[in-house]
Amino acid sequence: MSVTWDYLTASGHPRVWAALDDLGEIVSIWEAEDPADPEFPDEPPFEPEEGLVLVQVEAPDEKLLGAVAERLERAPMPQGFTRSIYAADPPPRAVRAMFARQLQERGLEEPPDIREALSIADRDRRYWYLQLYMRQASRLLHDHRASTLVPLYREMCRVDRRTGRLVLR
């Protein structure tokens, strides 16, 4: 079961935490644009179940961005978006427009290409851009309205238990 909500604080300190099994499969995941507790930003938002390990998930890399881009090129427009303002756009352009809207709401500049976010020196700012983009890609690829990357990460990735790096399936 997933529970999502969207509130905008625009602090720009995103966090993604995942409870993983022995193989690095995501059993549960939490993501937000802010730490659960701003006074203790690197403490996890929940305790893992017995037998699971809880890790802070690193931002997606160029390989994952490329895999998502390939999927978007091949994806049909999902049923849930056929009545949206993005209905006439091909999926890559729709995701780009949804991403631009998220950036605008947060007062962030739109990069010419999402891969340019990988070169942002500030870790939190880089992660924020990538998180916002992956949320929009997940919305389209998994046909959901909520602004979350959880379905996409669960389907496409495992997580390295030692490093927190996303690993493509």
ABEGO torsion letter per residue (X at the ends): XBBBBBBBAGAGBBBBBBBBBAAGBBABBBBBABBABAABAABBABBBBBGBBBBBBBBBBAAAAAAAAAAAAABBBBAAAAABAAAABBAAAAAAAAAAAAAAAAGBBBBABAAAAAABABAAAAAAAAAAAAAAAAAAAAGBABBBAAAAAAAABBBBAAAGBBBBX
